[in-house]
């Protein structure tokens, strides 16, 4: 009997741990573009999208990744094109920048296949030394926002040798952008000497240092510091299918997820495993008595995610449920983790 009880607790704790792990990795689709790129209107017509505001990099990307319409631009002509853009009175456009990922420009020509240098593959890619670095705006877009993969596998390559091609490499996701080319794009930043500039290859994922007079094929993609243009209103209905109408989620109708609002494009805004409409059960946009908070993954702070309480063990996510946490916290450190599961397994085997 005791063994069965321990087995039940072990299963419950394992499920709890999985719920925490799911929350830690709750990113829909490939890359983060669905939640970090916000559509922007630049021409006064809300039925069209001319740009996307990048909430991570705090820059605005043109929606057309080949608005210049040319594949044979030298760095000088690309710089001049971006600087000369005037989109309905919005000026100040530039090419994406590259800052040193390792803090120094002294080793610009050093090559790395695992993202440890500015030149090479997997700059800012997940699983690398500088994973998630925003030093290179285009590398962050390629590897993180769009979730694309380099030719060289960062897990099996070394600094000096490439292991490739890795499965799924290349420009497999263009996100919401049009005309994004599987070719190099110029950056705004000089490298090595005054005669070269950084570029990012949107095919194999490598960042290069090319002659500024290189005629191509190489493209230009304009960005603007900050958030420019107007947010687009969310249409009627329930776009993300979470049970909450769009006008309840985007309360002020400005097309932006403001503080205190749930995301009408993300069915689980707080990533706790429960739909926003499950947590706001009466769908009125207010956290009423007996409801979980769709902006708080553990509304009652009892150590159990709201999704786990609602969809797995059936407890009230608005009222502290301590029994599972007390049973699972075998080492009394007020946390439920893998160490607790190991202790539970040992106790189960001993009995």
C-alpha positions as CSV (number, residue, x, y, z in Angstrom):
1,X,0.0,0.0,0.0
2,X,2.8,2.4,0.9
3,X,4.5,1.6,-2.4
4,X,1.4,2.5,-4.3
5,X,1.0,5.7,-2.4
6,X,4.6,6.7,-3.2
7,X,4.1,5.7,-6.8
8,X,1.1,8.0,-7.0
9,X,3.0,10.9,-5.5
10,X,5.9,10.2,-7.9
11,X,3.6,10.4,-10.9
12,X,2.0,13.6,-9.7
13,X,5.4,15.2,-9.0
14,X,6.7,14.1,-12.4
15,X,3.7,15.7,-14.0
16,X,4.3,18.8,-12.0
17,X,7.9,19.0,-13.1
18,X,6.9,18.5,-16.7
19,X,4.5,21.4,-16.4
20,X,7.3,23.7,-15.1
21,X,9.5,22.5,-18.0
22,X,6.8,23.2,-20.5
23,X,6.3,26.7,-19.1
24,X,10.0,27.3,-19.5
25,X,10.0,26.4,-23.2
26,X,6.5,27.6,-24.2
27,X,7.3,29.3,-27.6
28,X,4.8,28.7,-30.4
29,X,6.0,27.9,-33.9
30,X,9.6,28.2,-35.2
31,X,11.4,31.1,-33.6
32,X,9.8,33.9,-31.7
33,X,8.5,36.0,-34.6
34,X,4.8,35.4,-33.9
35,X,5.0,37.1,-30.6
36,X,7.9,39.6,-31.0
37,X,7.1,41.2,-34.3
38,X,4.2,43.6,-34.3
39,X,2.7,44.8,-37.6
40,X,2.9,48.5,-38.4
41,X,1.1,50.8,-40.8
42,X,3.3,53.4,-42.5
43,X,1.0,54.6,-45.3
44,X,-2.2,55.3,-43.4
45,X,-4.0,52.3,-44.8
46,X,-4.6,49.8,-42.0
47,X,-5.4,47.0,-44.5
48,X,-1.7,46.9,-45.5
49,X,1.4,46.2,-43.4
50,X,4.6,48.1,-44.4
51,X,6.8,47.2,-41.4
52,X,7.2,45.2,-38.3
53,X,8.3,46.4,-34.9
54,X,10.8,44.1,-33.2
55,X,10.1,44.2,-29.5
56,X,13.4,42.5,-28.6
57,X,15.8,44.6,-30.7
58,X,13.6,47.8,-30.4
59,X,13.9,48.5,-34.1
60,X,11.4,48.5,-37.0
61,X,12.0,46.3,-40.0
62,X,10.6,47.0,-43.4
63,X,8.1,44.3,-44.3
64,X,9.6,44.0,-47.8
65,X,13.1,42.6,-47.3
66,X,14.0,43.6,-50.8
67,X,12.4,47.0,-51.0
68,X,15.6,48.3,-52.8
69,X,14.8,45.9,-55.6
70,X,18.4,45.2,-56.4
71,X,20.8,42.3,-55.8
72,X,23.9,44.1,-57.1
73,X,24.4,46.9,-54.5
74,X,27.8,47.7,-53.2
75,X,27.9,48.6,-49.5
76,X,28.2,52.3,-50.4
77,X,25.0,52.2,-52.5
78,X,23.1,50.2,-49.9
79,X,24.0,52.7,-47.2
80,X,22.9,55.6,-49.4
81,X,19.6,53.8,-50.3
82,X,18.6,53.3,-46.7
83,X,19.7,56.8,-45.6
84,X,17.6,58.3,-48.4
85,X,14.4,56.5,-47.6
86,X,11.4,58.7,-46.9
87,X,8.2,56.6,-46.3
88,X,5.3,59.0,-45.8
89,X,7.5,61.4,-43.9
90,X,9.3,58.8,-41.9
91,X,13.1,59.2,-42.4
92,X,16.1,58.0,-40.5
93,X,16.3,54.5,-41.9
94,X,19.6,52.5,-41.8
95,X,21.0,49.1,-42.4
96,X,21.2,46.6,-39.4
97,X,24.2,47.0,-37.2
98,X,26.8,44.4,-36.0
99,X,28.4,45.0,-32.6
100,X,31.2,42.6,-31.4
101,X,29.7,39.6,-29.9
102,X,32.8,38.9,-27.8
103,X,33.3,42.6,-26.9
104,X,36.3,43.3,-29.1
105,X,36.9,44.2,-32.8
106,X,40.6,43.2,-32.6
107,X,39.8,39.7,-33.9
108,X,37.3,40.5,-36.6
109,X,38.9,38.1,-39.1
110,X,39.1,35.1,-36.7
111,X,36.6,32.5,-37.9
112,X,34.4,30.3,-35.7
113,X,31.9,27.6,-36.7
114,X,30.2,27.6,-33.2
115,X,29.4,31.3,-32.7
116,X,32.3,32.3,-30.6
117,X,33.5,35.0,-33.0
118,X,31.7,37.6,-35.1
119,X,32.9,36.0,-38.3
120,X,31.5,32.6,-39.1
121,X,28.4,30.5,-38.3
122,X,25.9,30.3,-35.4
123,X,26.4,33.9,-34.2
124,X,23.8,34.1,-31.3
125,X,22.3,30.7,-32.2
126,X,20.6,28.7,-29.4
127,X,23.0,26.4,-27.7
128,X,26.1,28.5,-28.3
129,X,28.3,30.5,-26.0
130,X,26.6,33.8,-26.9
131,X,23.1,32.3,-27.5
132,X,20.5,35.0,-27.8
133,X,23.0,37.8,-28.2
134,X,21.6,40.9,-29.9
135,X,25.0,42.2,-31.0
136,X,24.2,41.4,-34.6
137,X,20.7,42.4,-35.5
138,X,20.5,40.2,-38.6
139,X,22.0,37.2,-36.9
140,X,19.4,37.5,-34.1
141,X,16.7,37.7,-36.7
142,X,18.0,34.7,-38.6
143,X,18.6,32.4,-35.6
144,X,16.3,33.5,-32.9
145,X,13.4,35.5,-34.3
146,X,12.9,33.2,-37.3
147,X,14.5,30.1,-35.7
148,X,16.5,29.2,-38.8
149,X,19.6,26.9,-38.6
150,X,23.1,27.2,-40.0
151,X,24.8,24.8,-42.3
152,X,27.2,23.9,-39.5
153,X,25.7,22.1,-36.5
154,X,26.8,24.0,-33.4
155,X,26.5,20.9,-31.3
156,X,29.0,18.8,-33.3
157,X,31.2,21.5,-34.9
158,X,34.2,23.0,-33.2
159,X,35.7,26.5,-33.5
160,X,37.9,25.4,-36.4
161,X,35.8,22.7,-38.1
162,X,32.3,22.6,-39.5
163,X,30.1,19.6,-39.0
164,X,27.4,19.9,-41.7
165,X,25.0,20.2,-43.2
166,X,22.8,19.9,-40.2
167,X,19.2,18.8,-40.8
168,X,16.8,21.6,-41.6
169,X,19.6,24.2,-42.3
170,X,18.9,27.3,-44.3
171,X,16.2,29.9,-44.7
172,X,13.3,27.7,-43.9
173,X,11.2,30.4,-42.1
174,X,10.8,33.9,-43.5
175,X,8.2,34.9,-40.9
176,X,5.8,37.6,-42.0
177,X,8.3,39.3,-44.4
178,X,8.1,39.4,-48.1
179,X,11.0,39.0,-50.6
180,X,13.5,37.8,-47.9
181,X,16.3,36.4,-50.0
182,X,18.4,33.3,-49.4
183,X,21.5,35.4,-50.0
184,X,23.8,37.8,-48.2
185,X,22.6,41.1,-46.8
186,X,24.7,44.2,-46.0
187,X,25.0,45.5,-42.5
188,X,25.7,49.1,-41.5
189,X,29.0,48.2,-39.8
190,X,32.6,48.3,-41.0
191,X,34.8,45.3,-40.1
192,X,38.5,44.6,-40.1
193,X,39.5,47.7,-42.1
194,X,37.8,50.7,-43.6
195,X,37.4,48.7,-46.9
196,X,35.2,45.9,-45.5
197,X,31.7,45.6,-43.9
198,X,29.8,42.9,-42.2
199,X,27.1,40.9,-44.0
200,X,24.8,38.0,-43.0
201,X,24.1,35.1,-45.4
202,X,20.5,34.2,-45.1
203,X,21.2,30.8,-46.6
204,X,23.9,29.1,-44.7
205,X,23.7,31.4,-41.7
206,X,27.3,32.7,-41.8
207,X,28.3,36.2,-41.0
208,X,31.0,37.5,-43.3
209,X,33.3,40.5,-43.7
210,X,33.2,41.5,-47.4
211,X,34.8,44.2,-49.5
212,X,32.5,47.3,-49.6
213,X,32.8,47.4,-53.3
214,X,31.6,43.8,-53.8
215,X,28.7,44.1,-56.3
216,X,26.8,41.0,-55.2
217,X,24.6,39.2,-55.4
218,X,24.0,41.0,-52.1
219,X,20.9,42.7,-50.7
220,X,19.9,45.6,-48.4
221,X,17.2,45.5,-45.7
222,X,16.2,48.8,-44.1
223,X,15.5,49.2,-40.3
224,X,14.6,52.1,-38.1
225,X,15.4,52.7,-34.5
226,X,12.5,52.3,-32.2
227,X,8.8,51.8,-33.0
228,X,7.6,53.8,-36.0
229,X,4.2,53.7,-37.7
230,X,0.9,52.9,-36.2
231,X,-0.3,49.7,-34.6
232,X,-2.9,47.8,-36.6
233,X,-6.3,47.1,-34.9
234,X,-7.1,43.5,-34.2
235,X,-10.1,42.3,-36.2
236,X,-13.3,41.1,-34.6
237,X,-13.6,37.5,-33.5
238,X,-11.2,35.3,-31.5
239,X,-8.0,35.1,-33.7
240,X,-6.0,32.8,-31.4
241,X,-9.0,30.5,-30.5
242,X,-8.5,30.8,-26.7
243,X,-12.1,31.6,-25.9
244,X,-11.6,35.3,-25.3
245,X,-12.8,37.7,-28.0
246,X,-10.2,40.0,-29.5
247,X,-11.8,43.1,-28.1
248,X,-11.6,41.7,-24.6
249,X,-7.9,40.9,-25.0
250,X,-6.9,44.1,-26.8
251,X,-9.0,46.3,-24.6
252,X,-8.0,49.7,-26.1
253,X,-8.0,48.4,-29.7
254,X,-4.6,49.7,-30.5
255,X,-3.1,46.5,-31.8
256,X,-0.4,46.4,-29.1
257,X,-0.3,44.1,-26.1
258,X,-0.2,46.7,-23.4
259,X,0.4,46.1,-19.7
260,X,-2.7,44.4,-18.2
261,X,-3.8,43.0,-21.5
262,X,-3.7,39.4,-22.8
263,X,-2.3,38.7,-26.3
264,X,-5.0,38.2,-28.9
265,X,-2.4,36.3,-31.1
266,X,-1.3,33.9,-28.3
267,X,-3.9,31.6,-26.8
268,X,-1.8,31.1,-23.6
269,X,-0.4,34.6,-22.8
270,X,1.4,33.6,-19.6
271,X,2.6,30.2,-20.9
272,X,1.2,28.2,-18.0
273,X,-0.5,25.5,-20.1
274,X,-4.1,26.9,-19.7
275,X,-5.9,28.9,-22.4
276,X,-6.6,32.5,-21.5
277,X,-10.3,31.7,-21.9
278,X,-10.0,28.9,-19.4
279,X,-8.4,31.2,-16.8
280,X,-10.9,34.0,-17.4
281,X,-13.8,31.7,-17.3
282,X,-16.6,34.2,-17.8
283,X,-14.6,36.0,-20.6
284,X,-15.1,39.5,-19.2
285,X,-11.4,40.5,-19.1
286,X,-11.4,40.8,-15.3
287,X,-9.9,38.3,-12.7
288,X,-13.0,37.5,-10.7
289,X,-13.3,35.4,-7.6
290,X,-12.6,31.8,-8.3
291,X,-10.7,32.6,-11.6
292,X,-7.0,32.2,-12.4
293,X,-5.1,35.2,-13.7
294,X,-4.2,34.7,-17.4
295,X,-1.2,37.0,-16.9
296,X,0.2,35.0,-13.9
297,X,1.3,31.4,-14.5
298,X,0.8,30.5,-10.8
299,X,-2.1,32.7,-9.7
300,X,-2.3,31.4,-6.1
301,X,1.5,31.1,-5.7
302,X,1.2,27.5,-4.4
303,X,4.0,26.2,-6.7
304,X,1.6,24.6,-9.2
305,X,1.1,26.2,-12.6
306,X,-2.5,27.2,-13.3
307,X,-2.5,24.9,-16.3
308,X,-1.4,22.0,-14.2
309,X,-4.2,22.6,-11.7
310,X,-6.9,23.2,-14.3
311,X,-6.0,20.5,-16.8
312,X,-4.2,17.8,-14.9
313,X,-5.1,17.5,-11.2
314,X,-8.4,19.5,-11.3
315,X,-7.7,21.8,-8.3
316,X,-8.7,25.4,-7.9
317,X,-5.9,27.6,-9.4
318,X,-7.2,30.6,-7.4
319,X,-6.7,28.9,-4.0
320,X,-3.4,27.5,-2.7
321,X,-3.0,23.8,-3.2
322,X,-0.2,22.7,-0.9
323,X,-0.6,18.9,-0.7
324,X,1.3,18.1,-3.9
325,X,4.0,20.6,-3.2
326,X,4.5,19.3,0.4
327,X,4.6,15.7,-0.8
328,X,7.0,16.5,-3.6
329,X,9.4,18.7,-1.8
330,X,11.5,15.8,-0.4
331,X,14.5,17.8,0.5
332,X,12.5,20.7,2.1
333,X,14.1,23.5,0.0
334,X,10.7,24.9,-1.0
335,X,11.2,23.9,-4.6
336,X,10.1,20.9,-6.7
337,X,12.8,19.8,-9.0
338,X,14.7,16.8,-10.4
339,X,16.4,16.2,-7.0
340,X,13.0,15.6,-5.4
341,X,12.1,13.1,-8.0
342,X,15.3,11.1,-7.4
343,X,14.6,11.0,-3.7
344,X,11.1,9.8,-4.3
345,X,12.3,7.1,-6.7
346,X,14.8,5.9,-4.0
347,X,12.1,5.8,-1.4
348,X,9.8,3.9,-3.8
349,X,12.6,1.3,-4.4
350,X,13.3,1.0,-0.7
351,X,9.7,0.1,0.0
